[in-house]
Structures are given as C-alpha cells and as structure tokens.
C-alpha cells in the first residue's frame, strides 16, 4: 500500500506546501475549476485531461481564458497517471468506473462532481466494492462535491429542517435561464431544445434520478425519515413564438423548456422533491411559472418556511464558457479506505 501524499504533515510544512492538481474535463464547469486551480495560492496545476482531440496539446490557460501557463492538455490517461499528482478534479459528463479506479489505484486522490458517491448505502454494491478496493490499494480517497446536487439538496435542506419537529414535505425548485448560454451542441444536440414537440424522453429523467437520488436519500437518512424509493418524471413546454437565444433560434412550437422532477417516496407519498426547470424563454406553451436563475425551497412542517436563493450575476457572465469567478459554494461526502 502506498503512502497517501495528502496525509497530515507538520503545521509548518502544511502552511507552505502546494498540492499538485490535475483538472479532468474542461467544459463550462471544468473550465471554472481549472481557472480556480491556476489562481489558488496553495495549488499547482500539474496537468489537464480533455476528451476532445481538438483540445489536446493546447495550453491550460487558453482553455479557461487566462494567460498561457506552460501546461499542455492531454487526452491520455497514461499521461495523467505518469504525472503522479496529489489529486485529480474528476468532472466527466458521466462516471467511468475504469478511469476512476485506475486513478485511485495509482495513488491519486479524486475530487469529483459525480453524484454517485453522495449516498454510499444506495450505491451499486459491485461499484462500491471496486472503488473501495482501488482506494485500499492506492491509499487514496474519493471526495464527492457540488452545488446541485450537493449544496442545495443537502446543506440547505439540513439547515432548514433542523427547526422542524414534524416534516410533511420538502420541495426544492431549481430554475435556470439558458437563453444566454452560447452552447448549441449542449442545448440543441444533447438537451433537446429546439426539437419539434413530442413525448418527453424518459432517459433524461432517469439521468437526473441517478444524479440527485443519492442526495435526497442522504438528507432523508439524516433526518430519520429514510426513503422507500426514488422516482423521476419530466415534461416539456414549447416556444409560443420564434425565439432567438445565444445558441441559435427556436421555432414556434418547438421545445423551449423542460421540467424534471425527482421525488423521494416514503410510505407511498413524496417526502422530498427536487424539480429542475430549465428554460430558454419565459414565453412558453403551456405557460409555466418560471423564476430567475436560482433556487426556491419550501418546507412544509410545524415551522413552515419559504426560502429563495437568487444568483445576482448577469446571465451573460453566468453562461460564459470561461469562468471569471473562482468562488463557488460546495458541500461534500467522502469515501475513504479503512487503514
């Protein structure tokens, strides 16, 4: 078993040490994380992993909108392992178990936005066993973090339910105005905006159930009301007129918004519900209630609460492909091999 390079060291040594970090993926969020690592006084960017061959070889600074720093991106996991970093910020579109276990086995700690690790008890037993074994071999750990799921589905609900003696229901609504997101491939090809009206595709709801279900289960366990199951469903709204957004044009009658609901069921009824409403315009058919980008949390209990968290950031800045702000609220769950 290898020695964990992140093991506690004397106070004086810790205060001056820089951790060598690799950023894995450089999409919108990945680029934000990449820039934050570059600017962090106690981190040193060791490398960058990219999925697109067109990004391989490009300077890390170019990929996140900063000056060149002399670190070239690679599309090879062999290159990343050879670097021997302290940690990889693992932010792929979806979890690749083989990749993850290779990093952990090689003695590299992992911080990830994959929601799989937010509730260990509901993980696939085989997946959990493989990750646990990889951690034991490499003397490493997985640190799961995020804002949604994470901050809004764990930290905030736990605070708001702490004054309840009896909880009837908890509802979390997320709103995202995508009109200024200049990402045609993301919006039109992957998320399905701009397509002709048709039935909602269940795989999209299943994806969110896999991402947010563990987070809802964690909260339910923490407040002593464990869930029996997690269900997910979705619906679509169409543009009521031709609409031009940053990514292109959505014709009248085509998909302009989607709403996906993930419900934690206890004793036959929803106890904790997360609902994402992502829209490209507010002029919708049918007419939905949409709010500014942010969250609204409703607590139905003996101390009822209605809490709105708005993000006072201009939409064009929030949607920018290169992050210009390093601050981000996070919460986490950690899986570590027993010693």
C-alpha positions in Angstrom: 0.0 0.0 0.0 1.4 3.4 -1.0 1.7 6.3 1.4 -1.1 8.9 0.9 0.6 12.1 -0.2 -2.2 14.1 1.4 -1.6 12.6 4.9 -1.3 15.3 7.6 2.1 16.9 7.9 3.6 19.2 10.5 1.8 22.6 10.7 4.8 24.5 9.3 5.2 22.2 6.3 1.4 22.3 5.6 1.4 26.1 5.5 3.8 26.3 2.6 3.1 23.1 0.6 1.4 23.3 -2.7 -0.8 20.4 -3.9 -0.3 19.2 -7.4 -3.7 19.0 -9.0 -5.0 17.8 -12.4 -8.2 19.1 -13.9 -10.2 16.4 -15.7 -12.5 17.8 -18.4 -12.8 21.5 -19.4 -16.5 22.1 -20.2 -18.2 25.1 -18.7 -17.8 23.9 -15.0 -14.5 22.2 -15.7 -13.1 25.5 -17.1 -14.2 27.3 -13.9 -12.5 24.7 -11.8 -9.3 24.9 -14.0 -9.1 28.6 -13.6 -9.6 28.3 -9.8 -6.8 25.8 -9.5 -4.4 28.1 -11.5 -5.3 31.1 -9.3 -5.2 29.2 -6.0 -2.1 30.1 -3.8 -1.8 26.5 -2.4 -2.3 24.6 -5.6 -0.1 23.9 -8.6 -1.7 22.7 -11.9 0.1 19.5 -12.8 -1.9 18.7 -15.9 -5.2 18.8 -17.7 -7.2 15.9 -19.2 -9.5 16.7 -22.2 -11.9 14.5 -24.1 -11.8 16.3 -27.5 -8.7 15.7 -29.6 -9.0 19.3 -30.8 -8.2 20.4 -27.2 -5.2 18.1 -26.8 -1.9 19.9 -26.8 -3.5 23.3 -26.1 -2.3 25.4 -23.1 -4.4 25.1 -20.0 -4.6 28.9 -19.8 -6.1 29.1 -23.2 -8.8 26.5 -22.2 -10.0 28.7 -19.3 -9.4 32.2 -20.6 -6.2 33.1 -18.8 -2.7 33.7 -20.0 -0.6 30.7 -21.1 1.0 28.9 -18.2 3.1 26.2 -19.9 0.9 23.2 -19.1 -0.4 21.4 -22.1 -3.7 19.4 -22.1 -3.7 15.7 -22.9 -6.3 13.1 -24.0 -4.3 10.2 -22.5 -5.0 8.8 -19.0 -1.5 7.3 -19.2 0.0 10.8 -19.2 -2.1 11.8 -16.2 -1.0 8.8 -14.2 2.6 9.4 -15.1 2.4 12.9 -13.7 1.7 11.5 -10.2 -0.4 14.3 -9.0 -1.8 14.6 -5.4 -5.3 14.9 -6.7 -7.5 14.8 -9.8 -10.6 17.0 -10.1 -12.6 14.4 -11.9 -15.5 16.1 -13.7 -16.6 13.9 -16.7 -20.0 14.0 -18.2 -20.7 10.6 -16.5 -18.8 8.3 -14.3 -16.3 5.9 -16.0 -15.5 3.3 -13.3 -12.4 2.1 -15.1 -10.9 5.5 -15.3 -11.7 6.3 -11.7 -10.3 3.1 -10.3 -7.1 3.5 -12.3 -6.5 6.9 -10.8 -7.2 5.7 -7.3 -5.1 2.6 -7.6 -2.2 4.7 -8.9 -2.2 6.6 -5.6 -4.1 9.7 -6.9 -6.8 11.1 -4.7 -10.0 12.1 -6.5 -12.4 15.0 -6.0 -15.5 14.6 -8.2 -18.8 16.1 -9.0 -20.4 12.7 -9.8 -23.4 12.3 -7.6 -23.0 8.5 -7.3 -21.0 9.0 -4.1 -23.4 11.2 -2.2 -25.1 8.2 -0.6 -22.9 5.2 -0.1 -25.7 2.9 1.1 -27.6 3.2 -2.3 -24.5 2.7 -4.5 -24.3 -0.4 -6.7 -22.6 -2.9 -4.4 -20.2 -4.0 -7.1 -19.2 -0.4 -8.0 -18.7 0.4 -4.3 -16.5 -2.7 -3.8 -14.3 -1.9 -6.8 -13.9 1.7 -5.7 -13.1 0.6 -2.1 -10.5 -1.9 -3.3 -8.9 0.8 -5.5 -8.7 3.1 -2.5 -7.1 0.4 -0.4 -4.5 -0.4 -3.0 -3.6 3.2 -3.7 -4.1 4.6 -0.1 -6.4 7.1 -1.6 -9.9 8.6 -1.2 -12.9 10.0 -3.2 -14.3 13.3 -2.2 -17.8 14.0 -3.7 -18.9 17.6 -4.0 -21.1 20.0 -5.9 -23.7 22.8 -5.7 -26.5 20.9 -7.3 -26.6 18.1 -6.3 -24.9 19.0 -3.1 -25.2 22.4 -1.6 -28.9 22.9 -2.5 -30.0 19.3 -2.0 -28.1 18.6 1.2 -26.6 21.5 3.1 -29.6 23.9 2.8 -32.3 21.3 3.5 -30.5 20.0 6.6 -30.3 23.5 8.0 -34.0 24.3 7.2 -35.3 21.0 8.6 -33.3 21.5 11.8 -36.0 23.6 13.4 -38.8 21.2 12.4 -40.4 18.8 14.9 -42.5 17.3 12.2 -41.8 17.3 8.5 -44.7 16.8 6.0 -42.8 17.6 2.8 -39.7 19.4 1.5 -39.6 20.7 -2.1 -36.5 22.1 -3.9 -37.0 24.0 -7.1 -34.1 24.9 -9.4 -34.5 27.5 -12.2 -32.0 28.1 -14.9 -32.4 30.6 -17.7 -30.4 29.2 -20.6 -31.1 31.9 -23.1 -27.6 33.4 -22.9 -25.7 30.0 -23.0 -23.9 30.0 -26.3 -23.6 26.2 -26.5 -25.5 24.9 -29.5 -24.2 21.4 -29.1 -25.2 21.3 -25.4 -28.6 22.8 -25.8 -29.8 21.5 -29.1 -28.0 18.2 -29.6 -27.6 16.9 -26.0 -30.5 18.5 -24.1 -33.0 18.5 -26.9 -34.1 22.2 -27.1 -35.4 23.4 -30.5 -36.7 20.0 -31.4 -40.3 19.5 -32.6 -42.9 18.8 -30.0 -43.1 15.2 -28.9 -43.2 13.0 -25.8 -40.7 13.5 -23.1 -37.8 11.2 -23.3 -37.6 9.2 -20.0 -33.9 8.7 -20.1 -33.4 12.3 -19.3 -35.4 11.9 -16.1 -33.5 8.7 -15.3 -30.2 10.6 -15.6 -31.3 13.1 -13.0 -32.7 10.4 -10.8 -29.2 8.8 -10.8 -27.6 12.2 -10.0 -30.0 13.6 -7.4 -31.5 10.4 -5.9 -28.5 9.7 -3.7 -28.5 13.3 -2.4 -32.2 13.1 -1.4 -31.6 9.7 0.3 -28.8 11.2 2.3 -31.0 14.0 3.6 -33.8 11.6 4.4 -31.5 9.3 6.3 -30.0 12.3 8.2 -33.4 13.5 9.5 -34.5 10.0 10.4 -37.1 9.5 7.6 -35.4 7.1 5.1 -37.0 6.8 1.7 -38.6 3.7 0.3 -37.8 4.6 -3.4 -36.9 7.5 -5.7 -38.9 8.2 -8.8 -38.4 10.7 -11.7 -40.5 12.1 -14.5 -40.4 15.0 -16.9 -42.4 17.3 -19.1 -41.8 19.8 -21.9 -43.0 23.3 -22.9 -42.9 24.8 -26.3 -41.9 28.3 -27.6 -45.0 30.4 -28.1 -43.3 32.3 -30.9 -40.0 32.2 -32.8 -37.3 32.8 -30.2 -33.7 33.8 -30.7 -31.2 32.9 -28.0 -27.4 33.0 -27.8 -27.1 29.4 -29.1 -29.5 29.9 -32.1 -33.2 30.1 -32.9 -36.0 28.0 -31.5 -39.1 27.9 -33.9 -42.6 28.4 -32.6 -44.0 25.1 -31.3 -40.6 23.6 -30.7 -39.1 22.6 -27.3 -38.1 25.6 -25.3 -38.2 24.3 -21.7 -38.1 21.1 -19.7 -39.1 20.3 -16.2 -37.8 17.2 -14.5 -39.0 16.1 -11.0 -37.1 13.7 -8.8 -39.2 12.5 -5.9 -38.1 10.7 -2.8 -41.0 8.4 -1.8 -41.8 7.4 1.8 -44.9 5.4 2.8 -46.5 5.9 -0.5 -46.1 9.7 -0.9 -43.4 12.2 -1.9 -41.4 13.4 1.2 -38.5 15.2 -0.5 -38.8 16.5 -4.1 -36.2 18.1 -6.4 -37.5 19.8 -9.5 -35.4 21.4 -12.2 -37.0 23.9 -14.6 -34.5 24.8 -17.3 -35.8 27.2 -19.9 -34.7 29.2 -23.0 -37.6 31.7 -22.8 -40.4 32.6 -20.4 -42.9 32.8 -23.2 -44.0 29.1 -23.1 -46.9 26.9 -24.1 -48.2 25.8 -21.8 -47.5 28.8 -19.6 -45.2 27.7 -16.7 -44.3 29.6 -13.6 -40.6 30.3 -14.1 -38.3 32.3 -11.8 -34.9 33.9 -12.2 -31.9 31.6 -12.2 -31.6 30.3 -8.6 -33.4 28.1 -6.2 -36.6 28.1 -4.1 -37.0 25.7 -1.1 -40.4 25.0 0.5 -40.6 23.3 3.9 -44.0 22.0 4.9 -43.8 21.2 8.6 -44.7 22.6 12.0 -42.4 25.5 11.3 -43.1 26.2 7.6 -40.5 28.0 5.5 -40.3 29.5 2.0 -36.7 30.4 1.1 -35.5 31.9 -2.2 -31.8 31.9 -3.2 -31.1 34.0 -6.2 -27.8 34.4 -8.0 -27.2 38.1 -8.6 -24.9 37.5 -11.5 -25.7 38.8 -15.1 -26.8 36.0 -17.3 -24.2 36.6 -19.9 -21.5 36.3 -17.3 -23.0 33.2 -15.7 -23.3 31.5 -19.0 -19.8 32.4 -20.2 -17.8 29.3 -21.3 -14.8 30.7 -19.4 -15.4 31.2 -15.7 -14.3 34.6 -14.4 -15.1 34.0 -10.8 -13.5 31.4 -8.6 -15.9 31.4 -5.7 -18.4 28.5 -5.5 -20.3 27.1 -2.5 -19.8 23.4 -2.1 -20.8 20.6 0.2 -19.3 17.1 0.2 -19.4 13.5 1.1 -16.2 11.4 1.5 -15.4 7.8 1.0 -12.1 6.7 2.3 -10.4 3.3 2.6 -10.1 1.9 6.0 -6.5 1.7 7.3 
